[in-house]
Amino acid sequence: MAEIGVKDIQKLRHDAGVGMMDAKKALTDADGDVEKAFELLRERGQAKMAKRTDREANEGTIGSYIHVQNDRPVLGVLVELSCETDFVAKSDEFRQTADDIAMHVSWAKPTWVTRDQVDGDALAKERELISRQAVAEGKPENVVERIVDGKIESWFAENVLYDQKFVNAEKFDGTVGDMVSNLASKMGENISVRRVARVAVGD
């Protein structure tokens, strides 16, 4: 059986709009073939978002979270959650999700929303730092690249909103990206976090 790489899982998640476990299972069933795994997801009715990503998402709502300390606001977050129709934008579940993501942002402090927004120089610098650390620790040259890839995944999980584990596992056990994908599949629309703003007193 072919080795299932993290990069292939992430690509399939992005292309098909499914959660990590669904993507990994499809790749396992497809023996690591990304295109075949995508077709399997379509056959299973899971890759619903793949046909919707080209549709305009010009509606949405602003989720918010304010943290109060000693009777005064000290932290505020705004999140723009976009969708295709006013009907979905006005739904309680959609607006609650926007607020939940804002609450998450207040705690997790993501630097970017998605991986494609990550600054290339910052990523290259992080890869170089991890590589130097691995070499300094005496790691064999043939495994340094795998170590770098693994630690970069952890770096994404710390700094990219969609890759961060949602802060309240009792409410949703998965990443914020999974939460958005699940809502999009449920609502039948192209849904995404467009912008995030976090302001804290003293920052």
C-alpha positions as CSV (number, residue, x, y, z in Angstrom):
1,M,0.0,0.0,0.0
2,A,1.3,3.5,-0.9
3,E,2.3,5.8,1.9
4,I,-0.3,8.5,2.5
5,G,1.4,11.9,2.7
6,V,0.2,14.9,4.7
7,K,0.5,17.1,1.6
8,D,-1.8,14.8,-0.4
9,I,-4.4,14.8,2.5
10,Q,-4.3,18.6,2.6
11,K,-4.7,18.9,-1.2
12,L,-7.7,16.5,-1.2
13,R,-9.3,18.4,1.7
14,H,-8.9,21.6,-0.1
15,D,-10.1,20.3,-3.5
16,A,-13.0,18.3,-2.2
17,G,-14.0,20.4,0.8
18,V,-14.0,17.5,3.2
19,G,-12.6,16.9,6.7
20,M,-9.2,15.4,7.3
21,M,-10.4,11.9,8.3
22,D,-12.7,11.7,5.2
23,A,-9.8,12.7,3.0
24,K,-7.4,10.2,4.6
25,K,-9.9,7.4,4.3
26,A,-10.5,8.1,0.6
27,L,-6.7,8.2,-0.1
28,T,-6.3,4.9,1.8
29,D,-9.1,3.3,-0.2
30,A,-7.5,4.7,-3.4
31,D,-4.0,3.5,-2.5
32,G,-2.7,7.0,-2.4
33,D,-4.0,8.1,-5.8
34,V,-5.4,11.7,-5.2
35,E,-7.5,11.8,-8.4
36,K,-9.0,8.4,-7.7
37,A,-9.7,9.5,-4.0
38,F,-11.5,12.6,-5.2
39,E,-13.7,10.5,-7.5
40,L,-14.4,8.2,-4.5
41,L,-15.5,11.2,-2.4
42,R,-17.8,12.3,-5.3
43,E,-19.3,8.8,-5.5
44,R,-19.9,8.9,-1.7
45,G,-21.6,12.3,-2.0
46,Q,-18.9,13.9,0.2
47,A,-17.2,16.1,-2.3
48,K,-20.2,18.4,-2.6
49,M,-18.2,21.6,-2.4
50,A,-16.1,20.8,-5.4
51,K,-18.8,21.9,-7.8
52,R,-19.6,25.1,-5.8
53,T,-16.3,26.7,-5.4
54,D,-16.7,28.8,-8.5
55,R,-19.9,30.4,-7.3
56,E,-19.8,33.9,-5.9
57,A,-20.1,34.2,-2.1
58,N,-21.1,37.8,-1.7
59,E,-23.4,37.5,1.2
60,G,-22.5,36.7,4.8
61,T,-22.3,38.0,8.3
62,I,-19.9,39.5,10.8
63,G,-19.3,37.3,13.9
64,S,-18.0,39.0,17.0
65,Y,-16.5,38.3,20.4
66,I,-15.7,40.8,23.2
67,H,-13.8,39.7,26.3
68,V,-14.5,41.8,29.4
69,Q,-12.1,42.0,32.3
70,N,-12.6,44.1,35.5
71,D,-15.8,45.4,33.9
72,R,-14.2,46.7,30.8
73,P,-13.6,45.3,27.3
74,V,-10.0,44.3,26.8
75,L,-10.2,42.2,23.7
76,G,-12.4,42.3,20.6
77,V,-12.6,40.0,17.5
78,L,-14.5,40.4,14.2
79,V,-14.9,37.6,11.7
80,E,-16.4,38.0,8.2
81,L,-18.0,34.7,7.3
82,S,-19.2,34.7,3.7
83,C,-21.8,32.6,1.9
84,E,-23.9,32.8,-1.4
85,T,-27.4,33.7,-0.3
86,D,-29.0,36.1,2.1
87,F,-31.2,33.2,3.3
88,V,-28.2,31.3,4.7
89,A,-26.5,34.5,6.0
90,K,-29.6,35.2,8.2
91,S,-29.8,31.6,9.6
92,D,-29.1,31.2,13.3
93,E,-26.6,28.4,12.7
94,F,-24.6,30.4,10.2
95,R,-24.4,33.5,12.5
96,Q,-23.6,31.3,15.6
97,T,-20.7,29.7,13.7
98,A,-19.4,33.2,12.9
99,D,-19.5,34.1,16.6
100,D,-17.9,30.7,17.5
101,I,-15.0,31.3,15.1
102,A,-14.6,34.8,16.6
103,M,-14.4,33.4,20.1
104,H,-11.8,30.8,18.8
105,V,-9.7,33.6,17.2
106,S,-9.6,35.5,20.5
107,W,-7.9,32.5,22.1
108,A,-5.8,31.0,19.2
109,K,-4.5,34.2,17.6
110,P,-4.1,32.9,14.1
111,T,-1.8,34.9,11.8
112,W,-3.4,33.8,8.6
113,V,-6.8,32.4,7.6
114,T,-5.7,29.7,5.1
115,R,-2.4,28.2,4.0
116,D,-2.4,30.0,0.7
117,Q,-2.2,33.3,2.6
118,V,0.9,32.3,4.5
119,D,3.8,34.6,3.8
120,G,6.4,32.8,1.7
121,D,9.4,34.4,3.4
122,A,8.0,33.5,6.8
123,L,7.5,29.9,5.7
124,A,11.0,29.6,4.2
125,K,12.5,31.0,7.3
126,E,10.7,28.5,9.5
127,R,11.7,25.6,7.3
128,E,15.4,26.7,7.4
129,L,15.3,27.1,11.2
130,I,13.8,23.6,11.7
131,S,16.3,22.1,9.3
132,R,19.2,23.7,11.1
133,Q,17.9,22.4,14.4
134,A,17.6,18.9,13.1
135,V,21.1,18.9,11.7
136,A,22.5,20.3,15.0
137,E,20.7,17.5,16.8
138,G,22.6,15.0,14.6
139,K,19.6,13.8,12.7
140,P,20.5,11.8,9.5
141,E,20.4,13.8,6.3
142,N,17.9,11.4,4.8
143,V,15.3,12.1,7.5
144,V,15.8,15.8,7.9
145,E,13.3,16.7,5.2
146,R,10.6,14.5,6.8
147,I,11.3,16.1,10.2
148,V,10.9,19.5,8.6
149,D,7.7,18.6,6.8
150,G,6.2,17.2,10.1
151,K,7.1,20.2,12.1
152,I,5.9,22.6,9.4
153,E,2.5,20.9,9.7
154,S,2.5,21.7,13.5
155,W,3.5,25.3,12.6
156,F,0.5,25.6,10.3
157,A,-1.7,24.2,13.0
158,E,-0.5,26.9,15.3
159,N,-0.6,29.9,12.9
160,V,-3.3,29.2,10.3
161,L,-6.9,29.5,11.3
162,Y,-8.3,26.7,9.1
163,D,-5.6,24.3,10.5
164,Q,-6.2,25.1,14.1
165,K,-8.1,22.7,16.3
166,F,-11.4,24.4,17.4
167,V,-11.0,25.6,20.9
168,N,-14.2,24.0,22.3
169,A,-14.0,20.3,21.4
170,E,-17.3,19.6,23.2
171,K,-19.0,21.8,20.6
172,F,-17.0,20.7,17.6
173,D,-14.2,18.2,17.5
174,G,-12.1,19.2,14.6
175,T,-10.3,22.0,12.9
176,V,-11.9,25.4,12.1
177,G,-11.5,24.4,8.4
178,D,-13.4,21.3,9.1
179,M,-16.1,23.3,10.8
180,V,-16.5,25.6,7.8
181,S,-16.5,22.7,5.4
182,N,-19.2,20.9,7.4
183,L,-21.4,24.0,7.5
184,A,-20.9,24.5,3.7
185,S,-22.0,20.9,3.0
186,K,-25.0,21.2,5.3
187,M,-26.1,24.5,3.8
188,G,-25.3,23.6,0.3
189,E,-23.3,26.7,-0.4
190,N,-19.8,28.0,-0.8
191,I,-18.9,29.3,2.7
192,S,-15.6,30.6,3.9
193,V,-13.9,32.9,6.4
194,R,-13.0,36.0,4.4
195,R,-11.4,38.3,7.0
196,V,-10.4,38.3,10.6
197,A,-9.6,41.3,12.9
198,R,-8.3,40.9,16.5
199,V,-7.7,43.9,18.7
200,A,-6.4,43.6,22.3
201,V,-5.6,46.4,24.8
202,G,-1.9,46.7,25.1
203,D,-1.0,44.8,21.9
